[in-house]
Amino acid sequence: MEFFTLNLKATLSAIIMGILVLYLGLGFGLYFFFTMFLFLALSGIVSYIGKVYKQKKMLFEKVRTTKNVLANGTWPLVLALCFYVSHTIFF
């Protein structure tokens, strides 16, 4: 089962990370969520561009896994967490 090139585990991981980003982003959760989605979209574009090269090297992966979700979603999640901590401590 695939959703937007993600397998089931990766989809569930992305949903959990998305909920955390929306919650930790306080009023700016959609900004952080968009950032996470942008990382996913850019990785998809880069994968599409490098598809021919990866097929020649036998490295092409058709489906993205939890590893890809963590690689693309960790920075937006960390930024949302820092934002949340800074606003709860200082405001």
Gaussian input, Z-matrix of N, CA and C with variables (Angstrom, degrees):
# hf/3-21g

backbone

0 1
 N
 C     1     B1
 C     2     B2     1     A1
 N     3     B3     2     A2     1     D1
 C     4     B4     3     A3     2     D2
 C     5     B5     4     A4     3     D3
 N     6     B6     5     A5     4     D4
 C     7     B7     6     A6     5     D5
 C     8     B8     7     A7     6     D6
 N     9     B9     8     A8     7     D7
 C    10    B10     9     A9     8     D8
 C    11    B11    10    A10     9     D9
 N    12    B12    11    A11    10    D10
 C    13    B13    12    A12    11    D11
 C    14    B14    13    A13    12    D12
 N    15    B15    14    A14    13    D13
 C    16    B16    15    A15    14    D14
 C    17    B17    16    A16    15    D15
 N    18    B18    17    A17    16    D16
 C    19    B19    18    A18    17    D17
 C    20    B20    19    A19    18    D18
 N    21    B21    20    A20    19    D19
 C    22    B22    21    A21    20    D20
 C    23    B23    22    A22    21    D21
 N    24    B24    23    A23    22    D22
 C    25    B25    24    A24    23    D23
 C    26    B26    25    A25    24    D24
 N    27    B27    26    A26    25    D25
 C    28    B28    27    A27    26    D26
 C    29    B29    28    A28    27    D27
 N    30    B30    29    A29    28    D28
 C    31    B31    30    A30    29    D29
 C    32    B32    31    A31    30    D30
 N    33    B33    32    A32    31    D31
 C    34    B34    33    A33    32    D32
 C    35    B35    34    A34    33    D33
 N    36    B36    35    A35    34    D34
 C    37    B37    36    A36    35    D35
 C    38    B38    37    A37    36    D36
 N    39    B39    38    A38    37    D37
 C    40    B40    39    A39    38    D38
 C    41    B41    40    A40    39    D39
 N    42    B42    41    A41    40    D40
 C    43    B43    42    A42    41    D41
 C    44    B44    43    A43    42    D42
 N    45    B45    44    A44    43    D43
 C    46    B46    45    A45    44    D44
 C    47    B47    46    A46    45    D45
 N    48    B48    47    A47    46    D46
 C    49    B49    48    A48    47    D47
 C    50    B50    49    A49    48    D48
 N    51    B51    50    A50    49    D49
 C    52    B52    51    A51    50    D50
 C    53    B53    52    A52    51    D51
 N    54    B54    53    A53    52    D52
 C    55    B55    54    A54    53    D53
 C    56    B56    55    A55    54    D54
 N    57    B57    56    A56    55    D55
 C    58    B58    57    A57    56    D56
 C    59    B59    58    A58    57    D57
 N    60    B60    59    A59    58    D58
 C    61    B61    60    A60    59    D59
 C    62    B62    61    A61    60    D60
 N    63    B63    62    A62    61    D61
 C    64    B64    63    A63    62    D62
 C    65    B65    64    A64    63    D63
 N    66    B66    65    A65    64    D64
 C    67    B67    66    A66    65    D65
 C    68    B68    67    A67    66    D66
 N    69    B69    68    A68    67    D67
 C    70    B70    69    A69    68    D68
 C    71    B71    70    A70    69    D69
 N    72    B72    71    A71    70    D70
 C    73    B73    72    A72    71    D71
 C    74    B74    73    A73    72    D72
 N    75    B75    74    A74    73    D73
 C    76    B76    75    A75    74    D74
 C    77    B77    76    A76    75    D75
 N    78    B78    77    A77    76    D76
 C    79    B79    78    A78    77    D77
 C    80    B80    79    A79    78    D78
 N    81    B81    80    A80    79    D79
 C    82    B82    81    A81    80    D80
 C    83    B83    82    A82    81    D81
 N    84    B84    83    A83    82    D82
 C    85    B85    84    A84    83    D83
 C    86    B86    85    A85    84    D84
 N    87    B87    86    A86    85    D85
 C    88    B88    87    A87    86    D86
 C    89    B89    88    A88    87    D87
 N    90    B90    89    A89    88    D88
 C    91    B91    90    A90    89    D89
 C    92    B92    91    A91    90    D90
 N    93    B93    92    A92    91    D91
 C    94    B94    93    A93    92    D92
 C    95    B95    94    A94    93    D93
 N    96    B96    95    A95    94    D94
 C    97    B97    96    A96    95    D95
 C    98    B98    97    A97    96    D96
 N    99    B99    98    A98    97    D97
 C   100   B100    99    A99    98    D98
 C   101   B101   100   A100    99    D99
 N   102   B102   101   A101   100   D100
 C   103   B103   102   A102   101   D101
 C   104   B104   103   A103   102   D102
 N   105   B105   104   A104   103   D103
 C   106   B106   105   A105   104   D104
 C   107   B107   106   A106   105   D105
 N   108   B108   107   A107   106   D106
 C   109   B109   108   A108   107   D107
 C   110   B110   109   A109   108   D108
 N   111   B111   110   A110   109   D109
 C   112   B112   111   A111   110   D110
 C   113   B113   112   A112   111   D111
 N   114   B114   113   A113   112   D112
 C   115   B115   114   A114   113   D113
 C   116   B116   115   A115   114   D114
 N   117   B117   116   A116   115   D115
 C   118   B118   117   A117   116   D116
 C   119   B119   118   A118   117   D117
 N   120   B120   119   A119   118   D118
 C   121   B121   120   A120   119   D119
 C   122   B122   121   A121   120   D120
 N   123   B123   122   A122   121   D121
 C   124   B124   123   A123   122   D122
 C   125   B125   124   A124   123   D123
 N   126   B126   125   A125   124   D124
 C   127   B127   126   A126   125   D125
 C   128   B128   127   A127   126   D126
 N   129   B129   128   A128   127   D127
 C   130   B130   129   A129   128   D128
 C   131   B131   130   A130   129   D129
 N   132   B132   131   A131   130   D130
 C   133   B133   132   A132   131   D131
 C   134   B134   133   A133   132   D132
 N   135   B135   134   A134   133   D133
 C   136   B136   135   A135   134   D134
 C   137   B137   136   A136   135   D135
 N   138   B138   137   A137   136   D136
 C   139   B139   138   A138   137   D137
 C   140   B140   139   A139   138   D138
 N   141   B141   140   A140   139   D139
 C   142   B142   141   A141   140   D140
 C   143   B143   142   A142   141   D141
 N   144   B144   143   A143   142   D142
 C   145   B145   144   A144   143   D143
 C   146   B146   145   A145   144   D144
 N   147   B147   146   A146   145   D145
 C   148   B148   147   A147   146   D146
 C   149   B149   148   A148   147   D147
 N   150   B150   149   A149   148   D148
 C   151   B151   150   A150   149   D149
 C   152   B152   151   A151   150   D150
 N   153   B153   152   A152   151   D151
 C   154   B154   153   A153   152   D152
 C   155   B155   154   A154   153   D153
 N   156   B156   155   A155   154   D154
 C   157   B157   156   A156   155   D155
 C   158   B158   157   A157   156   D156
 N   159   B159   158   A158   157   D157
 C   160   B160   159   A159   158   D158
 C   161   B161   160   A160   159   D159
 N   162   B162   161   A161   160   D160
 C   163   B163   162   A162   161   D161
 C   164   B164   163   A163   162   D162
 N   165   B165   164   A164   163   D163
 C   166   B166   165   A165   164   D164
 C   167   B167   166   A166   165   D165
 N   168   B168   167   A167   166   D166
 C   169   B169   168   A168   167   D167
 C   170   B170   169   A169   168   D168
 N   171   B171   170   A170   169   D169
 C   172   B172   171   A171   170   D170
 C   173   B173   172   A172   171   D171
 N   174   B174   173   A173   172   D172
 C   175   B175   174   A174   173   D173
 C   176   B176   175   A175   174   D174
 N   177   B177   176   A176   175   D175
 C   178   B178   177   A177   176   D176
 C   179   B179   178   A178   177   D177
 N   180   B180   179   A179   178   D178
 C   181   B181   180   A180   179   D179
 C   182   B182   181   A181   180   D180
 N   183   B183   182   A182   181   D181
 C   184   B184   183   A183   182   D182
 C   185   B185   184   A184   183   D183
 N   186   B186   185   A185   184   D184
 C   187   B187   186   A186   185   D185
 C   188   B188   187   A187   186   D186
 N   189   B189   188   A188   187   D187
 C   190   B190   189   A189   188   D188
 C   191   B191   190   A190   189   D189
 N   192   B192   191   A191   190   D190
 C   193   B193   192   A192   191   D191
 C   194   B194   193   A193   192   D192
 N   195   B195   194   A194   193   D193
 C   196   B196   195   A195   194   D194
 C   197   B197   196   A196   195   D195
 N   198   B198   197   A197   196   D196
 C   199   B199   198   A198   197   D197
 C   200   B200   199   A199   198   D198
 N   201   B201   200   A200   199   D199
 C   202   B202   201   A201   200   D200
 C   203   B203   202   A202   201   D201
 N   204   B204   203   A203   202   D202
 C   205   B205   204   A204   203   D203
 C   206   B206   205   A205   204   D204
 N   207   B207   206   A206   205   D205
 C   208   B208   207   A207   206   D206
 C   209   B209   208   A208   207   D207
 N   210   B210   209   A209   208   D208
 C   211   B211   210   A210   209   D209
 C   212   B212   211   A211   210   D210
 N   213   B213   212   A212   211   D211
 C   214   B214   213   A213   212   D212
 C   215   B215   214   A214   213   D213
 N   216   B216   215   A215   214   D214
 C   217   B217   216   A216   215   D215
 C   218   B218   217   A217   216   D216
 N   219   B219   218   A218   217   D217
 C   220   B220   219   A219   218   D218
 C   221   B221   220   A220   219   D219
 N   222   B222   221   A221   220   D220
 C   223   B223   222   A222   221   D221
 C   224   B224   223   A223   222   D222
 N   225   B225   224   A224   223   D223
 C   226   B226   225   A225   224   D224
 C   227   B227   226   A226   225   D225
 N   228   B228   227   A227   226   D226
 C   229   B229   228   A228   227   D227
 C   230   B230   229   A229   228   D228
 N   231   B231   230   A230   229   D229
 C   232   B232   231   A231   230   D230
 C   233   B233   232   A232   231   D231
 N   234   B234   233   A233   232   D232
 C   235   B235   234   A234   233   D233
 C   236   B236   235   A235   234   D234
 N   237   B237   236   A236   235   D235
 C   238   B238   237   A237   236   D236
 C   239   B239   238   A238   237   D237
 N   240   B240   239   A239   238   D238
 C   241   B241   240   A240   239   D239
 C   242   B242   241   A241   240   D240
 N   243   B243   242   A242   241   D241
 C   244   B244   243   A243   242   D242
 C   245   B245   244   A244   243   D243
 N   246   B246   245   A245   244   D244
 C   247   B247   246   A246   245   D245
 C   248   B248   247   A247   246   D246
 N   249   B249   248   A248   247   D247
 C   250   B250   249   A249   248   D248
 C   251   B251   250   A250   249   D249
 N   252   B252   251   A251   250   D250
 C   253   B253   252   A252   251   D251
 C   254   B254   253   A253   252   D252
 N   255   B255   254   A254   253   D253
 C   256   B256   255   A255   254   D254
 C   257   B257   256   A256   255   D255
 N   258   B258   257   A257   256   D256
 C   259   B259   258   A258   257   D257
 C   260   B260   259   A259   258   D258
 N   261   B261   260   A260   259   D259
 C   262   B262   261   A261   260   D260
 C   263   B263   262   A262   261   D261
 N   264   B264   263   A263   262   D262
 C   265   B265   264   A264   263   D263
 C   266   B266   265   A265   264   D264
 N   267   B267   266   A266   265   D265
 C   268   B268   267   A267   266   D266
 C   269   B269   268   A268   267   D267
 N   270   B270   269   A269   268   D268
 C   271   B271   270   A270   269   D269
 C   272   B272   271   A271   270   D270

   B1=1.4431
   B2=1.5290
   B3=1.3221
   B4=1.4537
   B5=1.5218
   B6=1.3171
   B7=1.4553
   B8=1.5165
   B9=1.3137
   B10=1.4670
   B11=1.5228
   B12=1.2869
   B13=1.4718
   B14=1.5274
   B15=1.3285
   B16=1.4646
   B17=1.5205
   B18=1.3297
   B19=1.4553
   B20=1.5298
   B21=1.3273
   B22=1.4635
   B23=1.5263
   B24=1.3298
   B25=1.4719
   B26=1.5250
   B27=1.3112
   B28=1.4604
   B29=1.5239
   B30=1.3251
   B31=1.4616
   B32=1.5181
   B33=1.3300
   B34=1.4650
   B35=1.5280
   B36=1.3185
   B37=1.4680
   B38=1.5254
   B39=1.3208
   B40=1.4636
   B41=1.5250
   B42=1.3232
   B43=1.4659
   B44=1.5271
   B45=1.3285
   B46=1.4697
   B47=1.5269
   B48=1.3290
   B49=1.4610
   B50=1.5262
   B51=1.3162
   B52=1.4658
   B53=1.5140
   B54=1.3293
   B55=1.4650
   B56=1.5219
   B57=1.3286
   B58=1.4672
   B59=1.5273
   B60=1.3116
   B61=1.4638
   B62=1.5266
   B63=1.3278
   B64=1.4635
   B65=1.5223
   B66=1.3260
   B67=1.4651
   B68=1.5278
   B69=1.3216
   B70=1.4644
   B71=1.5229
   B72=1.3051
   B73=1.4593
   B74=1.5090
   B75=1.3538
   B76=1.4623
   B77=1.5236
   B78=1.2943
   B79=1.4592
   B80=1.5157
   B81=1.3284
   B82=1.4597
   B83=1.5253
   B84=1.3169
   B85=1.4566
   B86=1.5133
   B87=1.3406
   B88=1.4638
   B89=1.5235
   B90=1.3146
   B91=1.4655
   B92=1.5270
   B93=1.3270
   B94=1.4580
   B95=1.5297
   B96=1.3289
   B97=1.4589
   B98=1.5261
   B99=1.3315
   B100=1.4587
   B101=1.5237
   B102=1.3286
   B103=1.4647
   B104=1.5240
   B105=1.3290
   B106=1.4600
   B107=1.5327
   B108=1.3243
   B109=1.4592
   B110=1.5265
   B111=1.3270
   B112=1.4575
   B113=1.5285
   B114=1.3338
   B115=1.4668
   B116=1.5304
   B117=1.3371
   B118=1.4647
   B119=1.5242
   B120=1.3353
   B121=1.4622
   B122=1.5293
   B123=1.3179
   B124=1.4688
   B125=1.5226
   B126=1.3219
   B127=1.4660
   B128=1.5230
   B129=1.3207
   B130=1.4620
   B131=1.5192
   B132=1.3261
   B133=1.4634
   B134=1.5259
   B135=1.3208
   B136=1.4664
   B137=1.5264
   B138=1.3316
   B139=1.4686
   B140=1.5207
   B141=1.3245
   B142=1.4632
   B143=1.5291
   B144=1.3153
   B145=1.4670
   B146=1.5275
   B147=1.3207
   B148=1.4623
   B149=1.5177
   B150=1.3267
   B151=1.4664
   B152=1.5280
   B153=1.3054
   B154=1.4695
   B155=1.5270
   B156=1.3162
   B157=1.4632
   B158=1.5227
   B159=1.3282
   B160=1.4598
   B161=1.5273
   B162=1.3381
   B163=1.4658
   B164=1.5202
   B165=1.3102
   B166=1.4628
   B167=1.5225
   B168=1.3119
   B169=1.4645
   B170=1.5275
   B171=1.3314
   B172=1.4743
   B173=1.5349
   B174=1.3207
   B175=1.4570
   B176=1.5252
   B177=1.3329
   B178=1.4643
   B179=1.5226
   B180=1.3294
   B181=1.4613
   B182=1.5220
   B183=1.3066
   B184=1.4572
   B185=1.5247
   B186=1.3166
   B187=1.4601
   B188=1.5241
   B189=1.3089
   B190=1.4663
   B191=1.5236
   B192=1.3262
   B193=1.4598
   B194=1.5280
   B195=1.3225
   B196=1.4608
   B197=1.5253
   B198=1.3110
   B199=1.4695
   B200=1.5332
   B201=1.3253
   B202=1.4563
   B203=1.5297
   B204=1.3302
   B205=1.4681
   B206=1.5221
   B207=1.3258
   B208=1.4642
   B209=1.5278
   B210=1.3118
   B211=1.4658
   B212=1.5241
   B213=1.3132
   B214=1.4623
   B215=1.5213
   B216=1.3098
   B217=1.4571
   B218=1.5073
   B219=1.3196
   B220=1.4599
   B221=1.5267
   B222=1.3291
   B223=1.4652
   B224=1.5207
   B225=1.3243
   B226=1.4693
   B227=1.5291
   B228=1.3320
   B229=1.4634
   B230=1.5299
   B231=1.3211
   B232=1.4667
   B233=1.5313
   B234=1.3287
   B235=1.4640
   B236=1.5205
   B237=1.3238
   B238=1.4638
   B239=1.5240
   B240=1.3224
   B241=1.4634
   B242=1.5331
   B243=1.3239
   B244=1.4695
   B245=1.5245
   B246=1.3139
   B247=1.4608
   B248=1.5224
   B249=1.3225
   B250=1.4629
   B251=1.5272
   B252=1.3221
   B253=1.4663
   B254=1.5289
   B255=1.3244
   B256=1.4673
   B257=1.5215
   B258=1.3189
   B259=1.4656
   B260=1.5213
   B261=1.3153
   B262=1.4621
   B263=1.5253
   B264=1.3296
   B265=1.4632
   B266=1.5333
   B267=1.3232
   B268=1.4585
   B269=1.5242
   B270=1.3143
   B271=1.4736
   B272=1.4882
   A1=108.90
   A2=117.20
   A3=122.29
   A4=110.65
   A5=115.64
   A6=121.98
   A7=107.34
   A8=117.80
   A9=123.29
   A10=110.11
   A11=116.26
   A12=126.82
   A13=113.70
   A14=118.62
   A15=121.86
   A16=109.82
   A17=116.92
   A18=118.96
   A19=108.71
   A20=117.57
   A21=121.21
   A22=112.47
   A23=117.63
   A24=120.67
   A25=111.24
   A26=116.29
   A27=120.28
   A28=110.87
   A29=116.85
   A30=120.51
   A31=110.83
   A32=117.01
   A33=120.54
   A34=111.13
   A35=116.75
   A36=120.48
   A37=110.95
   A38=116.02
   A39=120.39
   A40=111.13
   A41=117.08
   A42=120.70
   A43=110.23
   A44=116.68
   A45=120.53
   A46=110.52
   A47=116.61
   A48=119.70
   A49=110.87
   A50=117.05
   A51=120.93
   A52=112.31
   A53=116.80
   A54=120.81
   A55=110.32
   A56=116.97
   A57=120.46
   A58=111.56
   A59=116.41
   A60=120.38
   A61=110.30
   A62=117.28
   A63=119.88
   A64=111.31
   A65=117.33
   A66=121.47
   A67=111.56
   A68=116.88
   A69=121.16
   A70=112.78
   A71=117.00
   A72=120.73
   A73=114.07
   A74=116.16
   A75=121.64
   A76=108.76
   A77=119.69
   A78=121.62
   A79=113.57
   A80=116.62
   A81=121.37
   A82=112.17
   A83=117.75
   A84=122.27
   A85=113.62
   A86=116.51
   A87=119.15
   A88=111.31
   A89=118.05
   A90=121.40
   A91=110.20
   A92=116.32
   A93=120.13
   A94=111.03
   A95=116.91
   A96=121.06
   A97=109.77
   A98=116.97
   A99=121.08
   A100=110.64
   A101=116.61
   A102=120.85
   A103=110.59
   A104=116.28
   A105=120.44
   A106=110.41
   A107=117.17
   A108=121.27
   A109=110.31
   A110=116.81
   A111=120.83
   A112=111.26
   A113=117.02
   A114=120.72
   A115=110.18
   A116=117.46
   A117=121.24
   A118=110.89
   A119=116.71
   A120=120.70
   A121=111.23
   A122=116.98
   A123=120.04
   A124=112.01
   A125=116.62
   A126=118.43
   A127=110.49
   A128=117.04
   A129=120.51
   A130=111.83
   A131=116.75
   A132=121.16
   A133=110.46
   A134=116.40
   A135=120.38
   A136=110.30
   A137=116.77
   A138=120.12
   A139=110.94
   A140=116.72
   A141=120.45
   A142=110.52
   A143=116.03
   A144=120.24
   A145=110.67
   A146=116.70
   A147=120.53
   A148=114.80
   A149=117.49
   A150=120.91
   A151=112.30
   A152=117.28
   A153=120.77
   A154=110.20
   A155=116.43
   A156=120.99
   A157=110.50
   A158=116.55
   A159=120.46
   A160=111.54
   A161=116.92
   A162=119.31
   A163=110.81
   A164=117.19
   A165=120.44
   A166=111.21
   A167=116.97
   A168=122.20
   A169=112.67
   A170=117.01
   A171=123.43
   A172=111.32
   A173=117.01
   A174=121.68
   A175=113.02
   A176=117.63
   A177=120.64
   A178=111.25
   A179=115.44
   A180=122.01
   A181=107.90
   A182=116.67
   A183=120.32
   A184=111.35
   A185=116.80
   A186=121.67
   A187=109.58
   A188=115.86
   A189=120.86
   A190=109.42
   A191=115.59
   A192=121.33
   A193=110.19
   A194=114.84
   A195=121.08
   A196=110.91
   A197=116.47
   A198=120.80
   A199=110.56
   A200=117.48
   A201=121.24
   A202=111.60
   A203=116.04
   A204=120.26
   A205=110.18
   A206=116.53
   A207=119.93
   A208=111.38
   A209=116.64
   A210=120.20
   A211=111.45
   A212=117.42
   A213=120.87
   A214=113.53
   A215=117.97
   A216=120.13
   A217=115.71
   A218=117.90
   A219=119.84
   A220=111.86
   A221=118.12
   A222=119.52
   A223=112.70
   A224=119.96
   A225=117.95
   A226=112.51
   A227=117.17
   A228=120.13
   A229=110.77
   A230=117.65
   A231=121.38
   A232=110.22
   A233=117.02
   A234=120.25
   A235=111.32
   A236=117.30
   A237=120.86
   A238=110.62
   A239=117.43
   A240=121.28
   A241=110.83
   A242=117.53
   A243=120.95
   A244=110.86
   A245=116.68
   A246=121.63
   A247=110.46
   A248=116.38
   A249=121.73
   A250=111.02
   A251=116.43
   A252=120.84
   A253=110.44
   A254=117.12
   A255=119.67
   A256=111.42
   A257=117.99
   A258=120.04
   A259=112.87
   A260=118.11
   A261=118.84
   A262=111.67
   A263=117.57
   A264=120.43
   A265=110.96
   A266=117.07
   A267=120.88
   A268=114.47
   A269=119.08
   A270=120.22
   A271=111.61
   D1=129.45
   D2=-177.52
   D3=-127.46
   D4=147.80
   D5=173.78
   D6=-139.50
   D7=113.25
   D8=179.69
   D9=54.82
   D10=48.26
   D11=-179.55
   D12=65.39
   D13=13.11
   D14=177.91
   D15=-103.99
   D16=140.87
   D17=173.20
   D18=-77.36
   D19=178.34
   D20=-173.13
   D21=-62.35
   D22=-46.54
   D23=179.25
   D24=-61.54
   D25=-41.73
   D26=179.86
   D27=-66.33
   D28=-37.93
   D29=177.57
   D30=-62.85
   D31=-45.21
   D32=178.60
   D33=-64.07
   D34=-40.19
   D35=177.33
   D36=-62.60
   D37=-42.08
   D38=179.83
   D39=-65.19
   D40=-38.64
   D41=178.58
   D42=-64.39
   D43=-44.72
   D44=179.29
   D45=-62.85
   D46=-45.04
   D47=179.07
   D48=-64.19
   D49=-38.68
   D50=178.65
   D51=-63.51
   D52=-42.06
   D53=177.80
   D54=-64.01
   D55=-42.91
   D56=177.65
   D57=-61.97
   D58=-42.21
   D59=179.63
   D60=-64.07
   D61=-43.37
   D62=179.06
   D63=-63.19
   D64=-40.55
   D65=-179.62
   D66=-70.13
   D67=-48.32
   D68=-176.50
   D69=-71.50
   D70=-21.02
   D71=-179.39
   D72=-77.39
   D73=0.81
   D74=-178.61
   D75=51.14
   D76=-120.76
   D77=-179.87
   D78=-79.93
   D79=-12.49
   D80=-176.64
   D81=-104.78
   D82=20.73
   D83=-176.34
   D84=-57.74
   D85=-37.44
   D86=179.78
   D87=-66.29
   D88=-32.70
   D89=176.27
   D90=-62.42
   D91=-47.33
   D92=179.91
   D93=-68.44
   D94=-36.85
   D95=177.37
   D96=-63.08
   D97=-42.53
   D98=177.62
   D99=-62.24
   D100=-38.88
   D101=178.00
   D102=-60.85
   D103=-43.62
   D104=179.46
   D105=-64.89
   D106=-40.79
   D107=178.39
   D108=-66.01
   D109=-36.57
   D110=178.00
   D111=-63.16
   D112=-41.26
   D113=175.96
   D114=-59.06
   D115=-42.29
   D116=179.04
   D117=-64.37
   D118=-45.17
   D119=-178.94
   D120=-64.13
   D121=-43.50
   D122=179.41
   D123=-64.45
   D124=-37.84
   D125=177.75
   D126=-67.48
   D127=-33.47
   D128=176.28
   D129=-65.92
   D130=-40.46
   D131=178.41
   D132=-65.61
   D133=-45.24
   D134=179.05
   D135=-62.46
   D136=-40.17
   D137=178.36
   D138=-64.31
   D139=-38.77
   D140=179.28
   D141=-65.64
   D142=-42.38
   D143=179.76
   D144=-64.35
   D145=-41.04
   D146=-177.45
   D147=-89.73
   D148=9.94
   D149=-175.55
   D150=-60.54
   D151=-46.15
   D152=-178.19
   D153=-62.37
   D154=-45.01
   D155=179.12
   D156=-61.97
   D157=-44.21
   D158=-178.70
   D159=-66.95
   D160=-35.15
   D161=178.66
   D162=-66.51
   D163=-37.14
   D164=177.68
   D165=-64.94
   D166=-36.43
   D167=-179.02
   D168=-88.68
   D169=0.77
   D170=-178.93
   D171=61.44
   D172=36.76
   D173=-179.05
   D174=-112.99
   D175=-2.27
   D176=-174.13
   D177=-69.20
   D178=129.34
   D179=176.14
   D180=-111.17
   D181=122.18
   D182=-177.33
   D183=-73.65
   D184=-35.87
   D185=-175.56
   D186=-114.45
   D187=139.10
   D188=177.05
   D189=-86.24
   D190=144.55
   D191=-176.12
   D192=-112.44
   D193=-174.76
   D194=178.26
   D195=-59.19
   D196=-33.56
   D197=178.27
   D198=-58.37
   D199=-43.31
   D200=178.13
   D201=-66.18
   D202=-40.16
   D203=179.38
   D204=-62.57
   D205=-45.44
   D206=179.32
   D207=-65.26
   D208=-38.90
   D209=179.77
   D210=-64.81
   D211=-37.05
   D212=-176.79
   D213=-91.85
   D214=-20.29
   D215=-175.50
   D216=-106.60
   D217=-8.62
   D218=-176.16
   D219=-68.67
   D220=-45.12
   D221=-179.03
   D222=-62.93
   D223=-47.14
   D224=175.74
   D225=-60.25
   D226=-35.90
   D227=178.06
   D228=-67.24
   D229=-42.03
   D230=177.89
   D231=-63.84
   D232=-42.33
   D233=178.20
   D234=-62.89
   D235=-41.87
   D236=177.92
   D237=-64.88
   D238=-39.43
   D239=178.33
   D240=-64.72
   D241=-44.86
   D242=177.03
   D243=-61.57
   D244=-41.62
   D245=178.19
   D246=-61.55
   D247=-44.69
   D248=-179.95
   D249=-62.77
   D250=-47.14
   D251=-178.97
   D252=-64.10
   D253=-43.06
   D254=-178.24
   D255=-65.18
   D256=-35.91
   D257=-179.06
   D258=-80.63
   D259=-26.86
   D260=178.66
   D261=-81.97
   D262=-26.68
   D263=-179.76
   D264=-84.53
   D265=-44.94
   D266=-171.51
   D267=-93.78
   D268=-12.74
   D269=-177.65
   D270=-120.85

